Amino acid sequence: MTVVLATVCEDGVVLGSDSQITDKGRGMTYPAEKLHPLGKDAAWGGSGARSVLTDVARLFTENNAAILEAPDIGRALQAQVLPILRHHYETFIPDVPGEEGGGTPSAYVMAAGWRDGEPWIIEITPSGMIGHYADIGFHAIGSGAPMAQQAGALLSHFHLTERSTRFGCAAVLRVLQALDLTSASVGKPFSLCRIDADGAHHLSDKEIEEVATLVRKWEKAEQKVIGDVFD
């Protein structure tokens, strides 16, 4: 199971992901990085066929400046991803003996950033459609996306769009930890990326552990408040 999610904060955007890749055809899972830089001012993640996402990573690395400087970032992303999808759909062999249920060449791509004081979160679906989610404030892709949306909804009363990316990192990590508890195929290590007016910053393992410490303090504070209210 894969989950990549993004949330809008007052001063930027936070992305997070797990690191477990599921290979249904071989009945195995393995860790892999799912959050990637998109130039210095954005980041992206993907879910689906690894062959497609590998090609996307190469083109995004080569053409990140053109994408981020385009008047319409969504169409610029679409222009990069569509030829890759078409190529893999055209060359895919669905009926391989002994490989029934081995997957498809479809993939979802989600990118996010902060430009001219405004957030953007854009998804390119396997059919090539463009989805804009900055106005919604939260989005997730991958097989774990429905659970991530539910977890995000349970945190909605904290009004993430009115809080800093520091709080956003803690909220995103808390969602990932909740998915880790409820799904055996979502797991550590987690990745976090904070994007603001200064650009995109991919958190180190040490920084993610510092965020985890904040999450534990947050949870303890909630327990104390509940005790004060109901005891």
N, C-alpha and C positions, 0 to 999 in steps of 0.2 A: 504494500500500500504506500502511496505517495501523498504527501500534503505539502503544498507551498501556499503561504498566505501573506496578505499584505493589509496593513491598516493605516489610515490617515490620522495624523496627529496635528496639533496646533502649529508646529514648526517644521513638519516634515512627514516622511513616510517610513514605516518599519516593515521589513519583510522577514519571514522566518520559514524554515523548512526542517523536515526530518532528514534522515540520511539512508533510509532503507529502500532498496530497489527490489521489486518482486519480479522474478522471471517465471511466469506461469508455465511456459513450455518445458522448463527443466525442473520445476518444482523447488526453486531455491530463492533465497534472498541474500543480498550482499550490500555493504555500505557504499555510498557514492555521494559526492557533493552535488547539491541541487540548486544552490544559489550561486550566480555568477555575475561578475562585473559587466556593466554595459557602459563602457567609457568610465569617466571619473564621477559622473553625476547621476547615474542610474544603476539599476541591477535587474536581473531577470531570473526566472526559474521555469522549469518545464516538467511536464508529466506525460508519460506515454512511451512510445517507441524510442529506445536509446539511439538507434541509428539516425532517426530524424533529429533528435536533440543534439547529437554530435555535429551534424551539418549546420544546425542553427547556431551553435556555439562558434563555429568557425566564421560564419558570415557576420555574426554580431560583433566578433572581435575585429574583423577586417573593416566593417562599415559603421562602427558605433558613432563616429562623428557625424556622418551623413544622416543617420537616424535621429540623433538628438537635436540636430540643427534644423531638421525639416519643419515646415510650417504645421504639418499634421503628423504627429509622431505615430498615431495609430496606423495610418496608411503607409508610413515608412516601414514600420514593423511588418505589416501585411505583405508589402512588396518583397521583403526578404524571405518570409516564411512560406508564402504560397508556392513558389517554384520547387522548394524542397519537398513540400507535401505532395505536389503533383508527381514529382519524380518517383517518390517511394510508392505512391498508389499505383503508378503505371508498371513498376517493376516487381511489385509484391506477388508472390506465389502463395495463394491461400491454402491449396490442397497438397500438403507435403506428407507423404506416408509416415506414420508414426509420430507426427507432430500436430495432431488434432488439438485445437484449442491453444495453439502456441502464440497467440497474440495477433495484433494488427499493426499497420504502419501509421496509425493515427497518433497525434500528440497535441497537447495543449501547451501554449506558451503564455506566460504572464510577465510583464515588465512594469516597473514603477520608477518614479523619479519626482523631482521637485524643480519646476522651471518658472521663472518670473514670479516667484512668491506663491505659486500654486502647485498642489500635488497632482500627479496623474498616475492612474493604475489602468493598464490596458491588457486585455486578453485577446489572443488569436486562437480561435477554436480549430478543431480538425477539419472543419469545412471551410476555413479561411475567413470566417466572420470576425469582425472587430467588436469587442465589448469594452465599454468605458465604465469604471467603477469608482472613480475618485469621489463622485457626488454621493455615492452610497456609503463610502468610508471604510468598507471592509470587503475583501474578496479572497477566495481560496480556490485552488485547482487541485486535481488529483483524486484518487479514489477515497481519500480521507476528507475531501472537501465538505460533504454534508455534515460530518461530525464537527469539523472546524467551524462551520457556519453556526451550528447550534451552540458550541462553546463561546463563540464570539458574541452571540445574542445574549448569553447569560452574563456577559461582562458589559453589555451595552449601557447599563445604568451608571457606569463609571465615566461615560462621555469622553471616549478616547480622543475625539476630534478637538476637544477643548484642553487637552493635556499635552505635555512635552513628549518628544521621542524617547526620553529616558523612561517615562512611564509606559510608553508604547512598547518598548523592548520587553519590559516585565510582563505586560499583558499578552504579547505574542508568545513569549516563553511559557506562560501559564497555560495557554491553549495547547501548545505542543506537549507539555507535560500531561495534560488531561487526556490527549489522544494516546500518549504512550501507555497510560494506565488502562485504556479501554480497547486497544487494538494491538495484537501481538506483532503485526507487521509495520507498525509505526514505532520508530525507536531512535535512540541517541546514536551518535552525537547530533545535536541540533545546531542549526546555523542561523545567525541573525545578521541583518544588515540595516543600518540606520542611514537615512538619506535626508539631508537638509540643505540649506543655502550654501553650505561649505562643501557639498558633494556627498558621495556615498562612502560609508565606512563599514567594512565587514568586520564584525567583532571577533576578536581572538578567543581561544578557549578560556583564557584567564578572565577576559571581560564577560564572557557568557556565564562563568561561574559567579562573578560579582553580581550579575543580574539575577541569577538563581538565589543568591543570598537575599536580595531585595524581595524576591517572590516569597521566600520563607517568612520574612518579617511581615509582609503584607498579609499572609495567611494567618499568622499569629495575632496580628492586630484585629482581623475580622473575628477570630474566635473570642477575643477579649470583648469586643463590642457586642457580639451576640450574647455573651454571658452577662454583660451589664444590662442589656435590654430585657432578657427573658428570666434571669435568675431573681 
